[in-house]
Amino acid sequence: MNTHRRPVAVYGAHGHTAAFVLRELRARGLTPVLVGRDPAKLRAAARDHPAARTAVASVDDGPSLDRAFTGAAAVVNCAGPFADTVPGVVEAALRARIPYLDVAAEQAVTLETFQRYAGPARDAGVPVVPSMAFYGGLGDLLADAATADWPDADDITVAIHLDSWHPTHGTRRTVTRNAGRHLAFTGNRLTAPTSPPRTRTWTFPAPLGTQDVIELCTADQVTISRHLRVPEIRVLINRTPLDDLGDPTTPPPAPVDADGRSAQTFHVEAVARRGGARRRASASGRDIYAITAPLVVEAAVRILDGRVRRGGGVSAAAELFDATDFLRALDPGHLSFVTGVPRVPS
């Protein structure tokens, strides 16, 4: 199926991450439809996309979403807090019978999407892909690439290094909205995390080296646990970005290149252990908000092309796509992808 110029609706089109998504859609030959609640902000966003249709719609007004999504081939939800927007936008996508993807980093919302919409999405024959983003999607793909042909694993660790974290205003609202709604994955189930979170060390590749890391509850524990047979899933992150996030004076991200990306760098690696064997897959690049765009747009393109492992229903990224092939498609234009035996120690 040719995706060229097929319209893809972007809800929350005037947001920070959405700007990257709109640009990536156009770069892939898809026509964005700009959808949002604020007419003035939509008009401002549309200046960079003069041929695109705009539509004012609200999650509190189902008919407005139905009108906005008319004629669209898929919808990408970029509007947070996702606890407020996911139900309305998913249900509108199901009514329109078009694929739904979002870039939510909200663990509780991702879990609820799987639980609440698995049946309706399957019955409608509509793919629903939550957290197709830096948090949730990237870690899930890396974990699947690391396990490769293993039928199961003893544990999976996703280790994240960010040199900084300049949060958007949307991220700050989301953090406030989701305080206290976090879960760890241990003993084959999601459960309340250890309080306070455990601190340990992790050896990243040079020049990052060995650093203090802290356990983090993210959408990755939800997405990975949906399809990989593993009783323990840990997500670790270095302290610097959490200090940035916790500081109310940390400014939002500032563009430093022609693509609008910030100077922030990321390195994410998934290490799977099975008995005495260990495997690793990693991705490195720039700007956690910007990298979300090629992740979600590549997913949309593959769904529209029919390059998927299953049809309707709620799916994690690696349930729907060949993880290694997907990540290689983003290398080197968007990230650097590496697989192999992990370094010792970790």
N, C-alpha and C positions, 0 to 999 in steps of 0.2 A: 504494500500500500504506500502510495506517495504522500508524504506529509507536507510537501511544499505548499506554502500559503494557506494551510488549514488554520482556522482561527482557534486560538487558545485563550480562554478567559483567565485573567489574573485578578483575583479578589484581593483588595488592599493594595492596588496598583500604585498608590502614591507613597508607599513606604520605602525605607532604605534598601532592604533586601530585594524588594520588588523591582527596583530600578535595574539591578543586575539581571533579574529574571527576564524583564522586558527586552533588554539589550541582547541577551542570549537567545531568546526566542526568534528575534529578527535575524540574528546571525545564522540560525539553523533553518531559515526559510519559512518560519511559521509566523502567522499574523496575530499579534497580541490584541486582545480586547481588554481595555482598561476599565475595571469595575471597582467601585469604592463608595464610601458613605459621604465623602466631602466633595461637593461639586467644584469648589475653587481649587482644591489640591489635585483633583483629577485633571482639570484644565491645565494646571502647571505641569503635571507629569506628561500630558499629551503633547506638549511642545516639542519633545524629543521624538515623538512618534506621530507625525501629522496625518498619516494615512490610516491610523488605527481608530476603531470605534470606541467610544466611551459610554459607560452606562452607570448611572447613580443607583445604588442598591444597598439595602441594609439587611443584616441577618435577622432583624425583627420584622421584616416585611418579605415573606416568601414570594408573593407575586412579582416583586421587584427583582428578586434573584432569578426567577423563571424567565422574565423578559431579558435580563442581562445575559443569560446563558443560552438563549435561543440562537441556534446556528453554530454554537461553539463545538469543537471536537473534543475538548477536555477543559478542565478547570484546575488552576493552581492557586491554592489559598496561601497568601503571604501576610494575612492580617492577624496580628496578635493583640491582646492575649488570646491564644487559640482556645482556651477554655470557653471563651465567649463566642467565637466565630465558627468552630468546627461543626457543631450540630446543624446549624442553619445551612451552611454551605454544602456539607456532605448530603444532606437531605435534598437540596435543590439539584445537586449533580445526579442523585439517584432518580429523581423525577424526570430529569432530562435524559437519563440513561447515557451519561458521558463519564469518562474516567475522572477521578478526583485524586489530586495529590496535594500535600501540604508540606510546609517547611518547619513544622512545630518542633521545638526543643523541649516541650513540656511533657515530662514523663507520664504524669497522671492522665493527661489528655490522650496521649498515644495509646495507653492501656485501655482507656474507655472507648476509643475508636475501634480497637480490635473487638472488644467485648460487645459493644452496642450495635455495630454495623456489619459484623461478619455474615449474619443470616440475610439481612436485607440486601447487601451488596451481592452476595452469591445468587439470591433469587432474581435480582435484576440483571445479572450477568455483567455487572459493572466493576472494574478494578478500582479499589480504594487503597492508596499508598500513603500512610502517615509518616511524618518525620523523614521525608526524602531530602535530607539536609546534612550539614556538618555533624550535628548531633543526631544520632538515630540511624541515618542512612549510611554515612561513611563508615562508621564503626561496624555496622552490620555487614557491609560488603567486605571489609577487611577481615573480619572474623571468619566469614565464609571462605574467603580466598586462603586464609591461613590453614583452616582445617582440611581444605581440598577434598581428597577422597576418603578421609577418615569418616567412619559411620557415627562416631561420637568422640567426645574429649572429656578429660577429667576436669579441666577448667580453662577459661579464656580470660585473659586480661587485655583490656584496651587502655593503653597508656597515651596520654595527650600532653604535648608540650606546646604552650603558647608563649611567645616572648612578651606579650602584653594582651590586655583585653580592654579596649575602649568600647563600652557598651552603647548601643543605640538607646533612644528613649523607650522604644518598644521592648527591648530586653529588660530595662529597669522595671517597667510596668509588669512584665511577665514574672520576674523574680518575686515581686511583691504579691502578685496574684496567686502564686503557687507555693508560697511559704508553708512548710509543714506537710506538703503532699508528696513526699519522696519515699522511694522503696529501694531496697537492695535485693539482689538475687543470690540466694544461698540455700543449699539443701534442696535444690530443684524447685524453689518457689520464691515468689516476690514477698518480701517481709519488711518490717520496720528496720531501718539501718541502725548501725552502731552509733551511739551518741556519747561523746563527740566522735566525728569520723576518724578512722585510724590513719596514722601517718607512717610512711615507710620510705625507702629509697628505690629509685629505678634508674637503670643505666640506659640512657638514650645514645644514639649514634653521635660520633664526634661531629662538630665541636661541642655538642650539648653536654655530653658526659653524664655522670651520676648526679642525680638531684633528688631533693626531698619532694615527695608527692603525697597527695591526700586523696582518700577515697571520695568519689563523687557519684551521685545518683543522677543518671541521665536517661534519655529515651533509648540508649543503646541496650540497657539491661532488658527492656521490653522487646525491642525488635529482634535481638539475637536469640532470646529465649523462646520466641515463637516457633522457631524451626530447627535450631541446632540442639542436639542431645548433649547437654552439658549441665552439670549440677551447680557449678559455681561460675558466676560472671562478675568480674570486677572492672570498674572504670577508675583510673587514676589520673590526676592532673597535677602539674607543678604549682607551686604556691603563688607565683607572681601574678597570673591572671585573676586568681581569686581575690588577692589583695586589691587589684585594680577595680574589680567588680564591686567590692565592698566599700570602696572609697567614693562617697557622693560627689567629690570634686573631679573625679576622672572624666575627661571630656569625651564626647562621642567620637567615632572614627572619622578621620580626615583623609580625603583622597590625596594620593601622591603620584598617581600616574594617569595616563589618558583614559584608562578603563574605569577610573573612579575607585580603584582599590586603595586600601590603607597600607601602611608599611608593615603591619602585623604579619608575622610568620607562624606557621603551624607545622607540627609533626605529629602524626597519629600512627600508632602501631598496635596491631592485635597479635598477641602471642597465645597459641593454643598448646596445651600440654596433654599428652596421652601416654601414661606409663612413664618410661624414661625418655620419650621422644618429645621434641618441641618444634613448632613451626611458627613462622612469623610472616606477616604482610604489613607493609607500611605505606603511608602517603604523606608527602610534604608539599607545602605550597604557601600562598599568600592569602590572607584575609578570610576569616571564617564566614563572614557574611557573603563575600563575593563568590567563594567556592560553592556555596549552596546553589547558585544559579545553574552552572553546568551539570551539577548532580540532578536537580529536579527536571531540567529541560531534557537531558539525555534520557531520563526515565520516561518522560512524556513522549518523546520521539519513538522510543522502543515500543511503548504501548500502542501508539498509533500505527506503527509499522507491523505490529503483530509479533515482535521478537520477545515473547514472554513465555514463561513456563506454565502459566495457569491463566484462567480467564477471570470471571467475576469473583468478588470476595475481597476481604481486607488482607493485604500482604505486606510483609517487610520487604525491603529492597532485594535481598538475596534470595527470597522465596520466588520472586518474579523474574529476576535476571541472572544470567551467568556472571558471577561477581568478578572473576578475573578478566573476562572479556570487557565488562562494563568499565572497570578501572583502567584497563589499558587504552580504552577509547578516549579517556581524559588525559592521558600521558602522551606528550609533554606539554600540551597547550595550556592545561589548567592545574596539573599537579604532577608530582613524580611518584610513581608506583613501583614498589620493590617487594619481592617475596624471597624467602630463604630460611635458613636455620638461624635462630636468634643468637645474639651475642651472649656471652657469659661474663659476669653475672647480670641478672635483671631484677 
